[in-house]
Amino acid sequence: MHRPDDKGLIIGSTDELLAHAMAIEMEAAERYEELADQMEMHNNPEVAELFSKLAEIEGKHIQQVRDLGGDDELSLKTRWKYGWAEPGVSEAPDYEDVHYLMQPYHAVSLALRAERRAVSFFVEVGEQSEDEEVVAMAARLAQDERNHVTLLEEWLNILPEPDEDWADDPDPPAEG
């Protein structure tokens, strides 16, 4: 993989693309698990449960990528070679976007934004590649991510939007 001037991200093989996809999914699963733990520590069990569910879904995505690659070693290759280095590509929500009083609507909104980034990444890979197999695999991965986007949009449509004062805490944590 390389990022030439003005040409975007070039991925040279489906193995490389799947390694990137694995890195994206693994980071997302880990981040959701961490966020679930944080929300649990902040006594926000509803959002903790939602983040745990999102981690579980990302775990299924990891298995889907593994199945596409037919390679049990893909996750090991991913760890050392493709620790996520492309800024703005990660499917994992950013830590700074998380608030200890956030509500399920916020959690799903963060996940939705992250899934849309993943769609954009795979679309860009497909547009930049001249390898037909990479283009086809990128299209498939982008479609998988679009399916995730659709699921999250459905969730978001049934969740109540938080009141404007959702972050007001009558008993804020002690600074220290």
N, C-alpha and C positions, 0 to 999 in steps of 0.2 A: 504494500500500500504506500502511496505517496500523495502529497497534495501539491501538485504543480501550480505555478502562478496562474490565476484566473480560470483554471479548469475544474476546480472543485476536487472532491475526493475520488481517487481512482483506486478501485479494488480489482486485483488481477485474477482472482479465481473464486469459484464458489466456496472452496474450503476457507479462504480468507474472509469471504462475506459471512459465512456461517460462524466463523470464530468471532467476528464483530457482533453478529446477532446474539451469540451466546454471552458475550461480555455485557451487552446492553441488558439482556434479560436477567443475568446473574446479579448485576449491580442493582437493578430495580427490586428484585426479590429481597436482597439484603437490606436495602434502604427501607422498604416497607416493614420488614421485621424490626429494624431499629426504631422506626417511627412508632410502631405498635408498642414497643417497650417504653418509649418516652411518654406516650399518651397514657399508658398504664401507670407510670410513675407519677404523672400529673393528675391522676384520678379522673381521667376522661375515658371511661371504659367503652363507650359507644364508638368513639373514633379509633380507639385501640383495636377493637374487634374488626372494624372496617379495614384498617391497615393490615391486620393479620389475614383477612380474606384476600386483599390485593396481593399480599406476599404469596399466598397459596396459588392464586391465579398465575402469577409470574412463574412460580415453580412448574406449573403445567406448560407454560410457554417455553421454559428451558427444555423440558422433555420433548416438545414439538421440534425445537431446533435440533436437538440431539438426534431425533428420528430422521429429520431431513438429511442430516450429515451422515447418518449410519456409522458414527464414530464415537465409541465410548470414551475416547481420550480427548474429545473436543473440549470439554470443560477444563481439563488440565492444560491444554495448549493455550486456551483462552486466558487463563490466569497469568501466565508469565509473559505472553507475547502481546496480548491485547487488553491489558488493564486500561480502562477507558481513558483515552488521551484526547479525543476529539471534543472540544468545548461545545456546549450547546446541543449535543447529540443525545446525551443520556436519557433513558426512559425513566430514570429515578427522579422523584421530586427533589427540589433543592431544599436543604435544611433550613435556609433562611426564610422560606415561605411557610414554615410550620409555626403555629402558635399553640400554646398549651391549652387554650380555650376553644380551639377551632371545632367546628361542628362537621358532621358527615358531609354536608354540602361542600365544605371547603376541601376535605380530603379527596372527594371524587373530582372536584374541579382541578386539583393539583395532578391527580392521576391522568385526567383527560388531557391536560396540557402536555404531560410527559409522553403520553401515547402519540399525540399529534407530532411531537418532535421526532419520534421513531418513524412515523409514516414519512415525514419529510426526508429523513436520512435515507431510507430505502429508495424513495423516489429519486433522490439526487444520485445515489449510486447507480441506479438503472439508467438514468439520463447520461451519466458520464462514461459508462462502460461501453466498450466496443465488443466485448465478449458476450455472445448470445446466451450462454448458460448463466453468466452473472446477471445479465438483464432479466432473464426469466426468473431466476431465484430472487432477485431484488423485487420484482413485481409481486411474486408470491408472498414474500415477507411483508411488503407494504400492505398487501391485501389483508394479511393476518392482523397487522396493526390497525387497519381500518375497522376490522371486526371488533377489536378491543375498544376502539373509539366509539363505535355504535353502542356497545354494551354500556360503557360509561355514560354516554349521552342519555340512554334510557334510564339509568340510575339517577342521573342528575335531574331529569324531568319529574321524578316522583319524590325527590327530597325537598323539604321546605327550605326556601332561602332564609338565611339567618337575618335576624333583626340588625339594624345598623349598630346597635350597642352591644353586639355579641362579645366583643373583647373587653368590656367593662368588668372588672373583677373587684367586688367589694372587699375581698380579703386577698390582695396580691401577695405573691411570694416575697419573702424578705430578701432585700439586696445585701450582698455581702461580700 
